[in-house]
């Protein structure tokens, strides 16, 4: 009794297997990161402006790279 489809593993071994749980402070940091990520992905009023700003910054960076060059003396 207490055996599953694997003869070498029984339910008691599974019940006694240690599962590490990070400290509450670490769990709260993880939740905070996931909450911010969820907001950026799902809240158009926050995520979309952030994405527009990132695209604008990339555009300006590459525009400046293309438009700043050394003139060749005539």
PDB file with SEQRES, HELIX, SHEET and CRYST1 records, atoms N, CA, C and O in Angstrom:
SEQRES   1 A   74  UNK UNK UNK UNK UNK UNK UNK UNK UNK UNK UNK UNK UNK          
SEQRES   2 A   74  UNK UNK UNK UNK UNK UNK UNK UNK UNK UNK UNK UNK UNK          
SEQRES   3 A   74  UNK UNK UNK UNK UNK UNK UNK UNK UNK UNK UNK UNK UNK          
SEQRES   4 A   74  UNK UNK UNK UNK UNK UNK UNK UNK UNK UNK UNK UNK UNK          
SEQRES   5 A   74  UNK UNK UNK UNK UNK UNK UNK UNK UNK UNK UNK UNK UNK          
SEQRES   6 A   74  UNK UNK UNK UNK UNK UNK UNK UNK UNK                          
HELIX    1 AA1 UNK A   11  UNK A   15  1                                   5    
HELIX    2 AA2 UNK A   24  UNK A   42  1                                  19    
HELIX    3 AA3 UNK A   44  UNK A   67  1                                  24    
CRYST1    1.000    1.000    1.000  90.00  90.00  90.00 P 1           1          
ATOM      1  N   UNK A   1       0.830  -1.174   0.000  1.00  0.00           N  
ATOM      2  CA  UNK A   1       0.000   0.000   0.000  1.00  0.00           C  
ATOM      3  C   UNK A   1       0.880   1.245   0.000  1.00  0.00           C  
ATOM      4  O   UNK A   1       1.997   1.223   0.518  1.00  0.00           O  
ATOM      5  N   UNK A   2       0.365   2.350  -0.594  1.00  0.00           N  
ATOM      6  CA  UNK A   2       1.149   3.570  -0.641  1.00  0.00           C  
ATOM      7  C   UNK A   2       2.080   3.632  -1.833  1.00  0.00           C  
ATOM      8  O   UNK A   2       2.892   4.552  -1.939  1.00  0.00           O  
ATOM      9  N   UNK A   3       1.973   2.666  -2.732  1.00  0.00           N  
ATOM     10  CA  UNK A   3       2.833   2.681  -3.914  1.00  0.00           C  
ATOM     11  C   UNK A   3       2.042   3.130  -5.126  1.00  0.00           C  
ATOM     12  O   UNK A   3       0.861   2.809  -5.260  1.00  0.00           O  
ATOM     13  N   UNK A   4       2.697   3.876  -6.011  1.00  0.00           N  
ATOM     14  CA  UNK A   4       2.067   4.316  -7.251  1.00  0.00           C  
ATOM     15  C   UNK A   4       2.553   3.459  -8.398  1.00  0.00           C  
ATOM     16  O   UNK A   4       2.845   2.276  -8.223  1.00  0.00           O  
ATOM     17  N   UNK A   5       2.638   4.050  -9.552  1.00  0.00           N  
ATOM     18  CA  UNK A   5       3.068   3.307 -10.728  1.00  0.00           C  
ATOM     19  C   UNK A   5       4.574   3.068 -10.730  1.00  0.00           C  
ATOM     20  O   UNK A   5       5.067   2.235 -11.490  1.00  0.00           O  
ATOM     21  N   UNK A   6       5.308   3.790  -9.888  1.00  0.00           N  
ATOM     22  CA  UNK A   6       6.742   3.564  -9.746  1.00  0.00           C  
ATOM     23  C   UNK A   6       6.959   2.765  -8.464  1.00  0.00           C  
ATOM     24  O   UNK A   6       6.648   3.234  -7.369  1.00  0.00           O  
ATOM     25  N   UNK A   7       7.487   1.574  -8.610  1.00  0.00           N  
ATOM     26  CA  UNK A   7       7.688   0.722  -7.440  1.00  0.00           C  
ATOM     27  C   UNK A   7       8.725   1.277  -6.468  1.00  0.00           C  
ATOM     28  O   UNK A   7       8.684   0.975  -5.275  1.00  0.00           O  
ATOM     29  N   UNK A   8       9.659   2.093  -6.977  1.00  0.00           N  
ATOM     30  CA  UNK A   8      10.721   2.610  -6.115  1.00  0.00           C  
ATOM     31  C   UNK A   8      10.349   3.931  -5.431  1.00  0.00           C  
ATOM     32  O   UNK A   8      11.143   4.464  -4.656  1.00  0.00           O  
ATOM     33  N   UNK A   9       9.149   4.466  -5.708  1.00  0.00           N  
ATOM     34  CA  UNK A   9       8.704   5.711  -5.085  1.00  0.00           C  
ATOM     35  C   UNK A   9       7.332   5.465  -4.470  1.00  0.00           C  
ATOM     36  O   UNK A   9       6.400   5.054  -5.161  1.00  0.00           O  
ATOM     37  N   UNK A  10       7.212   5.717  -3.178  1.00  0.00           N  
ATOM     38  CA  UNK A  10       5.893   5.580  -2.563  1.00  0.00           C  
ATOM     39  C   UNK A  10       5.432   6.937  -2.035  1.00  0.00           C  
ATOM     40  O   UNK A  10       6.216   7.883  -1.970  1.00  0.00           O  
ATOM     41  N   UNK A  11       4.180   7.024  -1.665  1.00  0.00           N  
ATOM     42  CA  UNK A  11       3.601   8.302  -1.249  1.00  0.00           C  
ATOM     43  C   UNK A  11       4.300   8.873  -0.015  1.00  0.00           C  
ATOM     44  O   UNK A  11       4.370  10.093   0.136  1.00  0.00           O  
ATOM     45  N   UNK A  12       4.807   8.036   0.849  1.00  0.00           N  
ATOM     46  CA  UNK A  12       5.496   8.528   2.047  1.00  0.00           C  
ATOM     47  C   UNK A  12       6.776   9.256   1.667  1.00  0.00           C  
ATOM     48  O   UNK A  12       7.111  10.277   2.269  1.00  0.00           O  
ATOM     49  N   UNK A  13       7.502   8.738   0.667  1.00  0.00           N  
ATOM     50  CA  UNK A  13       8.711   9.428   0.210  1.00  0.00           C  
ATOM     51  C   UNK A  13       8.357  10.798  -0.367  1.00  0.00           C  
ATOM     52  O   UNK A  13       9.069  11.777  -0.146  1.00  0.00           O  
ATOM     53  N   UNK A  14       7.264  10.854  -1.100  1.00  0.00           N  
ATOM     54  CA  UNK A  14       6.842  12.121  -1.687  1.00  0.00           C  
ATOM     55  C   UNK A  14       6.440  13.106  -0.591  1.00  0.00           C  
ATOM     56  O   UNK A  14       6.827  14.274  -0.636  1.00  0.00           O  
ATOM     57  N   UNK A  15       5.674  12.649   0.381  1.00  0.00           N  
ATOM     58  CA  UNK A  15       5.229  13.523   1.469  1.00  0.00           C  
ATOM     59  C   UNK A  15       6.390  14.060   2.292  1.00  0.00           C  
ATOM     60  O   UNK A  15       6.313  15.171   2.816  1.00  0.00           O  
ATOM     61  N   UNK A  16       7.454  13.294   2.411  1.00  0.00           N  
ATOM     62  CA  UNK A  16       8.603  13.695   3.223  1.00  0.00           C  
ATOM     63  C   UNK A  16       9.676  14.439   2.439  1.00  0.00           C  
ATOM     64  O   UNK A  16      10.692  14.840   3.006  1.00  0.00           O  
ATOM     65  N   UNK A  17       9.459  14.625   1.140  1.00  0.00           N  
ATOM     66  CA  UNK A  17      10.461  15.302   0.310  1.00  0.00           C  
ATOM     67  C   UNK A  17      10.477  16.786   0.652  1.00  0.00           C  
ATOM     68  O   UNK A  17       9.434  17.438   0.608  1.00  0.00           O  
ATOM     69  N   UNK A  18      11.655  17.335   0.997  1.00  0.00           N  
ATOM     70  CA  UNK A  18      11.718  18.755   1.380  1.00  0.00           C  
ATOM     71  C   UNK A  18      11.559  19.664   0.155  1.00  0.00           C  
ATOM     72  O   UNK A  18      12.198  19.455  -0.876  1.00  0.00           O  
ATOM     73  N   UNK A  19      10.713  20.656   0.288  1.00  0.00           N  
ATOM     74  CA  UNK A  19      10.527  21.648  -0.775  1.00  0.00           C  
ATOM     75  C   UNK A  19      10.984  22.985  -0.213  1.00  0.00           C  
ATOM     76  O   UNK A  19      10.365  23.515   0.710  1.00  0.00           O  
ATOM     77  N   UNK A  20      12.077  23.541  -0.769  1.00  0.00           N  
ATOM     78  CA  UNK A  20      12.586  24.807  -0.242  1.00  0.00           C  
ATOM     79  C   UNK A  20      11.637  25.961  -0.578  1.00  0.00           C  
ATOM     80  O   UNK A  20      11.145  26.066  -1.701  1.00  0.00           O  
ATOM     81  N   UNK A  21      11.396  26.802   0.388  1.00  0.00           N  
ATOM     82  CA  UNK A  21      10.553  27.988   0.212  1.00  0.00           C  
ATOM     83  C   UNK A  21      11.403  29.191   0.596  1.00  0.00           C  
ATOM     84  O   UNK A  21      11.948  29.247   1.699  1.00  0.00           O  
ATOM     85  N   UNK A  22      11.520  30.175  -0.336  1.00  0.00           N  
ATOM     86  CA  UNK A  22      12.341  31.340  -0.013  1.00  0.00           C  
ATOM     87  C   UNK A  22      11.726  32.147   1.131  1.00  0.00           C  
ATOM     88  O   UNK A  22      10.525  32.055   1.387  1.00  0.00           O  
ATOM     89  N   UNK A  23      12.549  32.934   1.812  1.00  0.00           N  
ATOM     90  CA  UNK A  23      12.041  33.769   2.905  1.00  0.00           C  
ATOM     91  C   UNK A  23      10.957  34.727   2.396  1.00  0.00           C  
ATOM     92  O   UNK A  23      10.903  35.032   1.205  1.00  0.00           O  
ATOM     93  N   UNK A  24      10.110  35.189   3.288  1.00  0.00           N  
ATOM     94  CA  UNK A  24       8.989  36.053   2.936  1.00  0.00           C  
ATOM     95  C   UNK A  24       9.458  37.307   2.198  1.00  0.00           C  
ATOM     96  O   UNK A  24       8.800  37.753   1.258  1.00  0.00           O  
ATOM     97  N   UNK A  25      10.592  37.880   2.616  1.00  0.00           N  
ATOM     98  CA  UNK A  25      11.120  39.084   1.960  1.00  0.00           C  
ATOM     99  C   UNK A  25      11.404  38.815   0.477  1.00  0.00           C  
ATOM    100  O   UNK A  25      11.081  39.639  -0.378  1.00  0.00           O  
ATOM    101  N   UNK A  26      11.996  37.682   0.183  1.00  0.00           N  
ATOM    102  CA  UNK A  26      12.294  37.313  -1.199  1.00  0.00           C  
ATOM    103  C   UNK A  26      10.990  37.058  -1.962  1.00  0.00           C  
ATOM    104  O   UNK A  26      10.856  37.469  -3.115  1.00  0.00           O  
ATOM    105  N   UNK A  27      10.041  36.389  -1.327  1.00  0.00           N  
ATOM    106  CA  UNK A  27       8.749  36.138  -1.970  1.00  0.00           C  
ATOM    107  C   UNK A  27       8.059  37.457  -2.315  1.00  0.00           C  
ATOM    108  O   UNK A  27       7.470  37.581  -3.388  1.00  0.00           O  
ATOM    109  N   UNK A  28       8.126  38.443  -1.418  1.00  0.00           N  
ATOM    110  CA  UNK A  28       7.496  39.737  -1.660  1.00  0.00           C  
ATOM    111  C   UNK A  28       8.166  40.467  -2.820  1.00  0.00           C  
ATOM    112  O   UNK A  28       7.485  41.128  -3.604  1.00  0.00           O  
ATOM    113  N   UNK A  29       9.494  40.359  -2.942  1.00  0.00           N  
ATOM    114  CA  UNK A  29      10.195  40.976  -4.073  1.00  0.00           C  
ATOM    115  C   UNK A  29       9.768  40.322  -5.383  1.00  0.00           C  
ATOM    116  O   UNK A  29       9.550  41.004  -6.383  1.00  0.00           O  
ATOM    117  N   UNK A  30       9.653  39.013  -5.370  1.00  0.00           N  
ATOM    118  CA  UNK A  30       9.226  38.291  -6.571  1.00  0.00           C  
ATOM    119  C   UNK A  30       7.816  38.719  -6.972  1.00  0.00           C  
ATOM    120  O   UNK A  30       7.543  38.958  -8.149  1.00  0.00           O  
ATOM    121  N   UNK A  31       6.929  38.814  -5.994  1.00  0.00           N  
ATOM    122  CA  UNK A  31       5.557  39.245  -6.268  1.00  0.00           C  
ATOM    123  C   UNK A  31       5.547  40.656  -6.843  1.00  0.00           C  
ATOM    124  O   UNK A  31       4.796  40.939  -7.776  1.00  0.00           O  
ATOM    125  N   UNK A  32       6.372  41.543  -6.296  1.00  0.00           N  
ATOM    126  CA  UNK A  32       6.443  42.917  -6.801  1.00  0.00           C  
ATOM    127  C   UNK A  32       6.876  42.968  -8.256  1.00  0.00           C  
ATOM    128  O   UNK A  32       6.288  43.690  -9.061  1.00  0.00           O  
ATOM    129  N   UNK A  33       7.906  42.201  -8.592  1.00  0.00           N  
ATOM    130  CA  UNK A  33       8.384  42.160  -9.979  1.00  0.00           C  
ATOM    131  C   UNK A  33       7.297  41.616 -10.898  1.00  0.00           C  
ATOM    132  O   UNK A  33       7.050  42.169 -11.969  1.00  0.00           O  
ATOM    133  N   UNK A  34       6.654  40.545 -10.483  1.00  0.00           N  
ATOM    134  CA  UNK A  34       5.600  39.956 -11.311  1.00  0.00           C  
ATOM    135  C   UNK A  34       4.401  40.887 -11.446  1.00  0.00           C  
ATOM    136  O   UNK A  34       3.780  40.940 -12.508  1.00  0.00           O  
ATOM    137  N   UNK A  35       4.068  41.615 -10.397  1.00  0.00           N  
ATOM    138  CA  UNK A  35       2.966  42.579 -10.475  1.00  0.00           C  
ATOM    139  C   UNK A  35       3.286  43.705 -11.457  1.00  0.00           C  
ATOM    140  O   UNK A  35       2.433  44.093 -12.256  1.00  0.00           O  
ATOM    141  N   UNK A  36       4.507  44.227 -11.402  1.00  0.00           N  
ATOM    142  CA  UNK A  36       4.893  45.293 -12.338  1.00  0.00           C  
ATOM    143  C   UNK A  36       4.884  44.771 -13.768  1.00  0.00           C  
ATOM    144  O   UNK A  36       4.439  45.464 -14.683  1.00  0.00           O  
ATOM    145  N   UNK A  37       5.371  43.562 -13.960  1.00  0.00           N  
ATOM    146  CA  UNK A  37       5.366  42.964 -15.293  1.00  0.00           C  
ATOM    147  C   UNK A  37       3.937  42.794 -15.796  1.00  0.00           C  
ATOM    148  O   UNK A  37       3.642  43.098 -16.952  1.00  0.00           O  
ATOM    149  N   UNK A  38       3.061  42.315 -14.938  1.00  0.00           N  
ATOM    150  CA  UNK A  38       1.661  42.128 -15.312  1.00  0.00           C  
ATOM    151  C   UNK A  38       1.024  43.458 -15.697  1.00  0.00           C  
ATOM    152  O   UNK A  38       0.267  43.524 -16.665  1.00  0.00           O  
ATOM    153  N   UNK A  39       1.321  44.505 -14.958  1.00  0.00           N  
ATOM    154  CA  UNK A  39       0.777  45.827 -15.261  1.00  0.00           C  
ATOM    155  C   UNK A  39       1.258  46.307 -16.624  1.00  0.00           C  
ATOM    156  O   UNK A  39       0.470  46.805 -17.428  1.00  0.00           O  
ATOM    157  N   UNK A  40       2.558  46.154 -16.881  1.00  0.00           N  
ATOM    158  CA  UNK A  40       3.096  46.603 -18.165  1.00  0.00           C  
ATOM    159  C   UNK A  40       2.501  45.823 -19.335  1.00  0.00           C  
ATOM    160  O   UNK A  40       2.269  46.380 -20.408  1.00  0.00           O  
ATOM    161  N   UNK A  41       2.260  44.547 -19.123  1.00  0.00           N  
ATOM    162  CA  UNK A  41       1.739  43.711 -20.203  1.00  0.00           C  
ATOM    163  C   UNK A  41       0.245  43.925 -20.412  1.00  0.00           C  
ATOM    164  O   UNK A  41      -0.218  43.956 -21.552  1.00  0.00           O  
ATOM    165  N   UNK A  42      -0.506  44.072 -19.346  1.00  0.00           N  
ATOM    166  CA  UNK A  42      -1.961  44.068 -19.449  1.00  0.00           C  
ATOM    167  C   UNK A  42      -2.642  45.421 -19.319  1.00  0.00           C  
ATOM    168  O   UNK A  42      -3.812  45.540 -19.684  1.00  0.00           O  
ATOM    169  N   UNK A  43      -1.973  46.428 -18.825  1.00  0.00           N  
ATOM    170  CA  UNK A  43      -2.594  47.737 -18.629  1.00  0.00           C  
ATOM    171  C   UNK A  43      -2.132  48.671 -19.744  1.00  0.00           C  
ATOM    172  O   UNK A  43      -1.004  49.164 -19.725  1.00  0.00           O  
ATOM    173  N   UNK A  44      -3.005  48.908 -20.707  1.00  0.00           N  
ATOM    174  CA  UNK A  44      -2.629  49.728 -21.857  1.00  0.00           C  
ATOM    175  C   UNK A  44      -2.261  51.148 -21.467  1.00  0.00           C  
ATOM    176  O   UNK A  44      -1.455  51.783 -22.148  1.00  0.00           O  
ATOM    177  N   UNK A  45      -2.828  51.656 -20.394  1.00  0.00           N  
ATOM    178  CA  UNK A  45      -2.528  53.030 -20.000  1.00  0.00           C  
ATOM    179  C   UNK A  45      -1.118  53.167 -19.440  1.00  0.00           C  
ATOM    180  O   UNK A  45      -0.591  54.278 -19.375  1.00  0.00           O  
ATOM    181  N   UNK A  46      -0.499  52.068 -19.035  1.00  0.00           N  
ATOM    182  CA  UNK A  46       0.873  52.123 -18.509  1.00  0.00           C  
ATOM    183  C   UNK A  46       1.850  51.435 -19.447  1.00  0.00           C  
ATOM    184  O   UNK A  46       2.914  51.978 -19.744  1.00  0.00           O  
ATOM    185  N   UNK A  47       1.498  50.245 -19.914  1.00  0.00           N  
ATOM    186  CA  UNK A  47       2.408  49.473 -20.754  1.00  0.00           C  
ATOM    187  C   UNK A  47       2.642  50.095 -22.106  1.00  0.00           C  
ATOM    188  O   UNK A  47       3.777  50.151 -22.580  1.00  0.00           O  
ATOM    189  N   UNK A  48       1.566  50.571 -22.742  1.00  0.00           N  
ATOM    190  CA  UNK A  48       1.703  51.153 -24.076  1.00  0.00           C  
ATOM    191  C   UNK A  48       2.548  52.422 -24.058  1.00  0.00           C  
ATOM    192  O   UNK A  48       3.440  52.552 -24.896  1.00  0.00           O  
ATOM    193  N   UNK A  49       2.313  53.361 -23.148  1.00  0.00           N  
ATOM    194  CA  UNK A  49       3.196  54.535 -23.110  1.00  0.00           C  
ATOM    195  C   UNK A  49       4.659  54.170 -22.857  1.00  0.00           C  
ATOM    196  O   UNK A  49       5.560  54.800 -23.411  1.00  0.00           O  
ATOM    197  N   UNK A  50       4.894  53.170 -22.034  1.00  0.00           N  
ATOM    198  CA  UNK A  50       6.276  52.749 -21.771  1.00  0.00           C  
ATOM    199  C   UNK A  50       6.900  52.186 -23.047  1.00  0.00           C  
ATOM    200  O   UNK A  50       8.066  52.454 -23.337  1.00  0.00           O  
ATOM    201  N   UNK A  51       6.145  51.422 -23.798  1.00  0.00           N  
ATOM    202  CA  UNK A  51       6.661  50.854 -25.049  1.00  0.00           C  
ATOM    203  C   UNK A  51       6.890  51.953 -26.078  1.00  0.00           C  
ATOM    204  O   UNK A  51       7.893  51.935 -26.791  1.00  0.00           O  
ATOM    205  N   UNK A  52       5.967  52.912 -26.164  1.00  0.00           N  
ATOM    206  CA  UNK A  52       6.128  54.039 -27.098  1.00  0.00           C  
ATOM    207  C   UNK A  52       7.385  54.821 -26.754  1.00  0.00           C  
ATOM    208  O   UNK A  52       8.140  55.207 -27.647  1.00  0.00           O  
ATOM    209  N   UNK A  53       7.613  55.054 -25.487  1.00  0.00           N  
ATOM    210  CA  UNK A  53       8.813  55.781 -25.060  1.00  0.00           C  
ATOM    211  C   UNK A  53      10.078  54.995 -25.424  1.00  0.00           C  
ATOM    212  O   UNK A  53      11.062  55.586 -25.871  1.00  0.00           O  
ATOM    213  N   UNK A  54      10.062  53.684 -25.241  1.00  0.00           N  
ATOM    214  CA  UNK A  54      11.230  52.864 -25.580  1.00  0.00           C  
ATOM    215  C   UNK A  54      11.504  52.919 -27.083  1.00  0.00           C  
ATOM    216  O   UNK A  54      12.658  53.020 -27.500  1.00  0.00           O  
ATOM    217  N   UNK A  55      10.455  52.854 -27.891  1.00  0.00           N  
ATOM    218  CA  UNK A  55      10.629  52.937 -29.351  1.00  0.00           C  
ATOM    219  C   UNK A  55      11.161  54.316 -29.729  1.00  0.00           C  
ATOM    220  O   UNK A  55      12.038  54.426 -30.585  1.00  0.00           O  
ATOM    221  N   UNK A  56      10.644  55.358 -29.106  1.00  0.00           N  
ATOM    222  CA  UNK A  56      11.108  56.722 -29.382  1.00  0.00           C  
ATOM    223  C   UNK A  56      12.596  56.847 -29.055  1.00  0.00           C  
ATOM    224  O   UNK A  56      13.354  57.430 -29.831  1.00  0.00           O  
ATOM    225  N   UNK A  57      13.009  56.313 -27.934  1.00  0.00           N  
ATOM    226  CA  UNK A  57      14.420  56.386 -27.546  1.00  0.00           C  
ATOM    227  C   UNK A  57      15.303  55.647 -28.545  1.00  0.00           C  
ATOM    228  O   UNK A  57      16.370  56.136 -28.916  1.00  0.00           O  
ATOM    229  N   UNK A  58      14.856  54.458 -28.984  1.00  0.00           N  
ATOM    230  CA  UNK A  58      15.638  53.715 -29.991  1.00  0.00           C  
ATOM    231  C   UNK A  58      15.715  54.504 -31.293  1.00  0.00           C  
ATOM    232  O   UNK A  58      16.777  54.581 -31.911  1.00  0.00           O  
ATOM    233  N   UNK A  59      14.591  55.093 -31.712  1.00  0.00           N  
ATOM    234  CA  UNK A  59      14.558  55.880 -32.941  1.00  0.00           C  
ATOM    235  C   UNK A  59      15.550  57.039 -32.847  1.00  0.00           C  
ATOM    236  O   UNK A  59      16.342  57.258 -33.764  1.00  0.00           O  
ATOM    237  N   UNK A  60      15.506  57.775 -31.744  1.00  0.00           N  
ATOM    238  CA  UNK A  60      16.394  58.921 -31.582  1.00  0.00           C  
ATOM    239  C   UNK A  60      17.856  58.492 -31.564  1.00  0.00           C  
ATOM    240  O   UNK A  60      18.714  59.165 -32.137  1.00  0.00           O  
ATOM    241  N   UNK A  61      18.135  57.375 -30.908  1.00  0.00           N  
ATOM    242  CA  UNK A  61      19.513  56.872 -30.846  1.00  0.00           C  
ATOM    243  C   UNK A  61      20.047  56.591 -32.250  1.00  0.00           C  
ATOM    244  O   UNK A  61      21.132  57.049 -32.607  1.00  0.00           O  
ATOM    245  N   UNK A  62      19.280  55.832 -33.051  1.00  0.00           N  
ATOM    246  CA  UNK A  62      19.751  55.466 -34.388  1.00  0.00           C  
ATOM    247  C   UNK A  62      19.724  56.666 -35.336  1.00  0.00           C  
ATOM    248  O   UNK A  62      20.580  56.768 -36.215  1.00  0.00           O  
ATOM    249  N   UNK A  63      18.763  57.573 -35.175  1.00  0.00           N  
ATOM    250  CA  UNK A  63      18.731  58.791 -35.988  1.00  0.00           C  
ATOM    251  C   UNK A  63      19.996  59.598 -35.731  1.00  0.00           C  
ATOM    252  O   UNK A  63      20.637  60.074 -36.669  1.00  0.00           O  
ATOM    253  N   UNK A  64      20.353  59.749 -34.465  1.00  0.00           N  
ATOM    254  CA  UNK A  64      21.556  60.512 -34.137  1.00  0.00           C  
ATOM    255  C   UNK A  64      22.810  59.826 -34.661  1.00  0.00           C  
ATOM    256  O   UNK A  64      23.746  60.495 -35.101  1.00  0.00           O  
ATOM    257  N   UNK A  65      22.835  58.500 -34.616  1.00  0.00           N  
ATOM    258  CA  UNK A  65      23.992  57.771 -35.151  1.00  0.00           C  
ATOM    259  C   UNK A  65      24.118  57.997 -36.650  1.00  0.00           C  
ATOM    260  O   UNK A  65      25.225  58.163 -37.162  1.00  0.00           O  
ATOM    261  N   UNK A  66      22.996  58.005 -37.354  1.00  0.00           N  
ATOM    262  CA  UNK A  66      23.030  58.183 -38.805  1.00  0.00           C  
ATOM    263  C   UNK A  66      23.351  59.618 -39.210  1.00  0.00           C  
ATOM    264  O   UNK A  66      23.957  59.847 -40.257  1.00  0.00           O  
ATOM    265  N   UNK A  67      22.950  60.581 -38.390  1.00  0.00           N  
ATOM    266  CA  UNK A  67      23.113  61.976 -38.773  1.00  0.00           C  
ATOM    267  C   UNK A  67      24.372  62.631 -38.212  1.00  0.00           C  
ATOM    268  O   UNK A  67      24.660  63.785 -38.530  1.00  0.00           O  
ATOM    269  N   UNK A  68      25.106  61.927 -37.402  1.00  0.00           N  
ATOM    270  CA  UNK A  68      26.358  62.490 -36.885  1.00  0.00           C  
ATOM    271  C   UNK A  68      27.517  61.787 -37.575  1.00  0.00           C  
ATOM    272  O   UNK A  68      27.824  60.627 -37.301  1.00  0.00           O  
ATOM    273  N   UNK A  69      28.135  62.508 -38.456  1.00  0.00           N  
ATOM    274  CA  UNK A  69      29.268  61.959 -39.187  1.00  0.00           C  
ATOM    275  C   UNK A  69      30.264  63.089 -39.414  1.00  0.00           C  
ATOM    276  O   UNK A  69      29.918  64.269 -39.350  1.00  0.00           O  
ATOM    277  N   UNK A  70      31.462  62.716 -39.673  1.00  0.00           N  
ATOM    278  CA  UNK A  70      32.515  63.720 -39.917  1.00  0.00           C  
ATOM    279  C   UNK A  70      32.443  64.162 -41.370  1.00  0.00           C  
ATOM    280  O   UNK A  70      32.349  63.344 -42.286  1.00  0.00           O  
ATOM    281  N   UNK A  71      32.488  65.465 -41.555  1.00  0.00           N  
ATOM    282  CA  UNK A  71      32.487  65.980 -42.924  1.00  0.00           C  
ATOM    283  C   UNK A  71      33.838  65.763 -43.565  1.00  0.00           C  
ATOM    284  O   UNK A  71      34.884  65.831 -42.919  1.00  0.00           O  
ATOM    285  N   UNK A  72      33.783  65.506 -44.831  1.00  0.00           N  
ATOM    286  CA  UNK A  72      35.024  65.351 -45.605  1.00  0.00           C  
ATOM    287  C   UNK A  72      35.421  66.738 -46.113  1.00  0.00           C  
ATOM    288  O   UNK A  72      34.630  67.415 -46.769  1.00  0.00           O  
ATOM    289  N   UNK A  73      36.645  67.153 -45.805  1.00  0.00           N  
ATOM    290  CA  UNK A  73      37.074  68.482 -46.251  1.00  0.00           C  
ATOM    291  C   UNK A  73      36.995  68.598 -47.778  1.00  0.00           C  
ATOM    292  O   UNK A  73      37.330  67.663 -48.505  1.00  0.00           O  
ATOM    293  N   UNK A  74      36.549  69.750 -48.240  1.00  0.00           N  
ATOM    294  CA  UNK A  74      36.417  69.969 -49.683  1.00  0.00           C  
ATOM    295  C   UNK A  74      37.711  70.361 -50.315  1.00  0.00           C  
ATOM    296  O   UNK A  74      37.765  70.581 -51.526  1.00  0.00           O  
TER     297      UNK A  74                                                      
END                                                                             
